[in-house]
Amino acid sequence: MGRNNVLAQGCLLLGLLCGLTGCFPFSFWQPAPEKLDVSELLVGVTPTAPPLIYKEGDRIVGLEAELARAFGDALGMPVRFVELNLQEQIPALEKGKVDIVMSGMVITQPRSARIDFCDPYFRAGQMLLVDIANGKQFPRGYYDLKWKKDIRVGVVEASPGDYFARKNLPEARVTGYKTADAAVTALVRGHIDAFLADAPMVAYAAALHESKGVVPVYHLLTEEYLAWGVRKEDKVLQRRANGFLKQYVEDGRLESLLRKWMPYLN
């Protein structure tokens, strides 16, 4: 990732942050920010992935939502969230229906062929949520999961966990759900043996449903970087987003937001 890797290292696995404050000398002169040819920022989101992006009533909230609103303030323009399902995110971006996707998007090579990514702001991976009585079945995570015959694994449809499970768990019975809440409900009711999803989603679900006897298996099955997606031609927007993130890393605001929304991962 070249010199931009500084932001990838800004939030290492499960919230380990590096400090960059004080690395840059003070200057009285700063170049004028590049202007964007839009009057409002259209942000594509799939609000089904707490704590990254989800809904409380009619309001879209979460880490990504707070970052999006702050980014809009930095740009001096209003933010309008455009709700999409996972499969619609990249087509909507390509067709100009949204300007940026800020929705816990994982960087992958196929996606990078179609869109550009801003500097990653978090490193995570896929993790399991299981019934507490079954937690001891997975001491080695993936290696215990891969060859268990007929194990029932729940995933969010079209998510990285869905793709991973169907590709790498040949003996599993994989069931897709519309939302993480639906998958967790299925786990609590005994319809599946494990829920496979991004680490922040799993840890959040474990904290939310602790009384129902579910626990995370703290063993990452993959390594993934979360970032915002933009059109390949939108270099100005990409640079403004990267500058915004860089400032948030330097002054500690990104660390504060991560601790606010994901305290159980620190």
C-alpha positions as a printed NumPy array, in Angstrom:
array([[  0.   ,   0.   ,   0.   ],
       [  3.081,   2.268,  -0.111],
       [  3.153,   5.366,   2.065],
       [ -0.627,   5.189,   2.505],
       [ -0.083,   2.142,   4.697],
       [  0.287,   4.575,   7.606],
       [ -3.496,   4.662,   7.902],
       [ -3.805,   0.905,   7.625],
       [ -1.48 ,   0.711,  10.561],
       [ -3.471,   3.415,  12.325],
       [ -6.022,   0.842,  13.479],
       [ -4.477,  -2.592,  13.716],
       [ -6.238,  -5.804,  14.587],
       [ -9.142,  -5.125,  16.934],
       [ -8.37 ,  -1.51 ,  17.693],
       [ -4.586,  -1.362,  18.201],
       [ -3.739,   2.204,  17.174],
       [ -0.476,   3.869,  16.322],
       [  0.246,   7.47 ,  17.365],
       [  1.147,   9.926,  14.64 ],
       [  0.492,  13.144,  16.551],
       [  3.446,  15.453,  16.454],
       [  5.083,  13.841,  13.429],
       [  4.463,  16.829,  11.175],
       [  5.9  ,  20.339,  11.711],
       [  3.534,  23.269,  12.104],
       [  3.181,  25.461,   9.028],
       [  1.491,  28.861,   8.672],
       [  0.665,  28.114,   5.045],
       [ -1.625,  25.347,   3.923],
       [ -2.823,  24.756,   0.349],
       [ -6.491,  25.47 ,  -0.263],
       [ -8.624,  22.297,  -0.167],
       [ -9.548,  20.913,  -3.558],
       [-13.177,  21.657,  -4.373],
       [-15.749,  18.997,  -5.191],
       [-18.284,  19.486,  -7.946],
       [-21.249,  18.405,  -5.791],
       [-23.613,  20.267,  -3.475],
       [-24.247,  17.343,  -1.11 ],
       [-22.42 ,  14.127,  -0.339],
       [-24.409,  11.03 ,  -1.28 ],
       [-23.196,   8.235,   1.   ],
       [-24.126,   4.653,   0.137],
       [-24.804,   2.482,   3.184],
       [-26.204,  -0.941,   4.035],
       [-27.419,  -0.288,   7.595],
       [-27.517,  -3.891,   8.776],
       [-24.042,  -4.208,  10.316],
       [-23.882,  -2.877,  13.88 ],
       [-21.791,  -1.277,  15.249],
       [-20.396,  -0.064,  11.924],
       [-23.655,   1.03 ,  10.307],
       [-27.232,   0.311,  11.39 ],
       [-30.567,   1.943,  12.214],
       [-32.139,   3.056,  15.467],
       [-35.722,   3.73 ,  14.481],
       [-35.474,   5.809,  11.32 ],
       [-32.012,   7.208,  12.085],
       [-28.855,   5.715,  10.599],
       [-26.168,   5.389,  13.256],
       [-22.875,   3.658,  13.942],
       [-19.173,   4.285,  13.459],
       [-19.471,   4.793,   9.709],
       [-22.462,   7.12 ,  10.087],
       [-20.589,   9.318,  12.56 ],
       [-17.526,   9.411,  10.317],
       [-19.696,  10.247,   7.289],
       [-21.332,  13.199,   9.051],
       [-17.94 ,  14.447,  10.248],
       [-16.541,  14.104,   6.719],
       [-19.479,  16.108,   5.372],
       [-18.752,  18.834,   7.937],
       [-15.108,  18.854,   6.844],
       [-16.212,  19.271,   3.225],
       [-18.719,  21.948,   4.169],
       [-21.668,  20.132,   2.666],
       [-24.688,  18.152,   3.861],
       [-24.651,  14.356,   3.878],
       [-27.503,  12.279,   2.512],
       [-27.485,   8.551,   3.201],
       [-28.669,   6.288,   0.394],
       [-29.726,   2.855,   1.626],
       [-28.57 ,  -0.062,  -0.528],
       [-28.338,  -3.802,  -0.181],
       [-24.865,  -5.308,  -0.342],
       [-25.133,  -6.282,  -3.997],
       [-26.138,  -2.728,  -4.971],
       [-23.193,  -0.912,  -3.394],
       [-20.708,  -0.992,  -6.281],
       [-23.28 ,  -0.658,  -9.13 ],
       [-24.8  ,   2.371,  -7.373],
       [-21.341,   3.918,  -7.092],
       [-20.498,   3.22 , -10.732],
       [-23.81 ,   4.682, -11.946],
       [-23.415,   7.855,  -9.912],
       [-26.305,   7.159,  -7.556],
       [-23.898,   7.659,  -4.639],
       [-20.579,   9.494,  -4.337],
       [-18.94 ,   7.236,  -1.76 ],
       [-19.706,   3.961,   0.01 ],
       [-19.075,   4.147,   3.762],
       [-20.488,   0.872,   4.987],
       [-17.834,  -1.39 ,   6.467],
       [-16.658,  -2.333,   2.971],
       [-13.811,  -4.85 ,   2.811],
       [-11.016,  -4.253,   0.301],
       [-10.822,  -7.115,  -2.203],
       [ -9.062,  -7.51 ,  -5.544],
       [-12.295,  -7.928,  -7.557],
       [-13.726,  -4.756,  -6.02 ],
       [-10.47 ,  -2.885,  -6.619],
       [-10.775,  -3.674, -10.314],
       [-14.059,  -1.731, -10.448],
       [-13.637,   1.037,  -7.848],
       [-10.934,   2.798,  -5.881],
       [-10.568,   2.599,  -2.129],
       [ -9.591,   5.332,   0.262],
       [ -6.943,   4.574,   2.868],
       [ -8.131,   1.738,   5.132],
       [ -9.107,   2.762,   8.634],
       [ -9.489,  -0.616,  10.375],
       [ -8.053,  -4.118,  10.21 ],
       [-10.297,  -6.984,  11.199],
       [-11.442, -10.337,   9.796],
       [-14.101, -13.006,   9.949],
       [-14.943, -14.454,  13.359],
       [-17.417, -16.944,  14.824],
       [-20.235, -16.405,  17.274],
       [-21.388, -19.62 ,  18.955],
       [-23.531, -20.885,  21.793],
       [-21.477, -20.883,  24.975],
       [-21.959, -24.642,  25.306],
       [-20.292, -25.149,  21.904],
       [-17.398, -22.729,  22.322],
       [-14.899, -25.468,  23.18 ],
       [-15.502, -27.105,  19.799],
       [-13.513, -24.361,  18.049],
       [-10.221, -23.812,  19.911],
       [ -8.36 , -23.415,  16.615],
       [-11.064, -21.479,  14.806],
       [-10.973, -22.25 ,  11.09 ],
       [ -9.154, -25.558,  11.418],
       [-11.836, -26.903,  13.719],
       [-14.596, -25.508,  11.534],
       [-13.474, -26.622,   8.079],
       [-13.864, -30.377,   8.402],
       [-16.796, -30.662,  10.771],
       [-19.463, -32.511,   8.827],
       [-22.914, -30.961,   8.579],
       [-22.12 , -28.06 ,  10.875],
       [-24.755, -25.366,  10.384],
       [-23.19 , -21.957,   9.717],
       [-25.197, -18.756,   9.412],
       [-23.963, -15.765,   7.417],
       [-25.297, -12.441,   6.178],
       [-26.223, -12.833,   2.514],
       [-23.611, -11.543,   0.032],
       [-21.235, -10.575,   2.845],
       [-17.519, -11.497,   3.034],
       [-18.516, -14.147,   5.575],
       [-20.959, -15.636,   3.063],
       [-18.299, -15.85 ,   0.347],
       [-15.724, -17.254,   2.754],
       [-18.034, -19.945,   4.111],
       [-19.23 , -21.172,   0.723],
       [-15.692, -21.283,  -0.658],
       [-13.779, -22.661,   2.32 ],
       [-16.184, -24.79 ,   4.358],
       [-17.015, -27.739,   2.087],
       [-18.606, -29.831,   4.83 ],
       [-20.784, -27.059,   6.288],
       [-24.44 , -26.334,   5.685],
       [-24.42 , -22.589,   5.038],
       [-27.57 , -20.505,   5.496],
       [-27.787, -16.874,   4.447],
       [-29.772, -14.287,   6.41 ],
       [-30.806, -10.756,   5.471],
       [-29.34 ,  -9.207,   8.611],
       [-26.939, -10.004,  11.435],
       [-29.836,  -9.808,  13.909],
       [-31.687, -12.547,  12.019],
       [-28.603, -14.771,  12.07 ],
       [-28.035, -14.232,  15.789],
       [-31.699, -15.028,  16.479],
       [-31.272, -18.277,  14.541],
       [-28.216, -19.104,  16.651],
       [-30.023, -18.41 ,  19.926],
       [-32.941, -20.597,  18.828],
       [-30.635, -23.461,  17.879],
       [-31.288, -23.318,  14.126],
       [-27.571, -22.908,  13.378],
       [-24.386, -23.89 ,  15.221],
       [-22.328, -20.774,  14.487],
       [-22.671, -17.28 ,  13.014],
       [-19.759, -16.176,  10.807],
       [-19.273, -12.434,  10.256],
       [-16.882,  -9.493,  10.53 ],
       [-15.202,  -9.297,  13.937],
       [-16.864,  -5.978,  14.937],
       [-20.317,  -7.402,  14.161],
       [-19.622, -10.61 ,  16.085],
       [-18.23 ,  -8.831,  19.134],
       [-21.134,  -6.368,  19.131],
       [-23.669,  -9.189,  18.88 ],
       [-21.921, -11.051,  21.716],
       [-22.097,  -7.996,  23.957],
       [-25.719,  -7.287,  23.038],
       [-26.904, -10.873,  23.541],
       [-24.633, -11.945,  26.392],
       [-27.617, -12.937,  28.527],
       [-28.724, -15.366,  25.807],
       [-25.593, -17.484,  26.139],
       [-23.661, -16.626,  22.974],
       [-19.911, -15.988,  22.896],
       [-17.351, -15.037,  20.232],
       [-14.491, -17.347,  19.291],
       [-11.562, -14.909,  19.427],
       [ -9.701, -16.417,  16.492],
       [ -9.762, -14.555,  13.181],
       [-10.378, -16.732,  10.133],
       [ -9.243, -14.044,   7.69 ],
       [ -7.4  , -10.72 ,   7.629],
       [ -9.367,  -7.872,   6.095],
       [ -9.091,  -4.102,   5.763],
       [-12.136,  -1.846,   5.913],
       [-12.191,   1.24 ,   3.706],
       [-14.473,   3.612,   1.793],
       [-15.135,   3.1  ,  -1.899],
       [-15.178,   5.814,  -4.568],
       [-15.345,   5.883,  -8.364],
       [-11.979,   5.545, -10.074],
       [-12.35 ,   8.969, -11.674],
       [-13.131,  10.718,  -8.379],
       [ -9.544,  11.418,  -7.381],
       [-10.368,  14.692,  -5.64 ],
       [-12.92 ,  13.025,  -3.38 ],
       [-10.447,  10.22 ,  -2.649],
       [ -7.725,  12.716,  -1.699],
       [-10.109,  14.703,   0.504],
       [-11.21 ,  11.508,   2.263],
       [ -7.617,  10.416,   2.79 ],
       [ -6.725,  13.843,   4.185],
       [ -9.706,  13.686,   6.53 ],
       [ -8.676,  10.249,   7.805],
       [ -5.062,  11.292,   8.203],
       [ -6.1  ,  14.222,  10.38 ],
       [ -8.398,  11.982,  12.441],
       [ -5.515,   9.587,  13.075],
       [ -3.088,  12.366,  14.005],
       [ -5.322,  14.162,  16.485],
       [ -6.697,  10.998,  18.107],
       [-10.303,  11.416,  17.045],
       [-10.331,   8.126,  15.143],
       [ -9.084,   6.267,  18.213],
       [-11.803,   7.923,  20.311],
       [-14.526,   6.901,  17.847],
       [-13.266,   3.334,  17.696],
       [-13.312,   3.091,  21.476],
       [-16.776,   4.625,  21.57 ],
       [-18.345,   2.216,  19.082],
       [-16.227,  -0.874,  19.736],
       [-15.112,  -0.78 ,  23.386],
       [-15.304,  -4.574,  23.642],
       [-12.549,  -4.936,  21.022],
       [ -9.968,  -2.835,  22.864]])
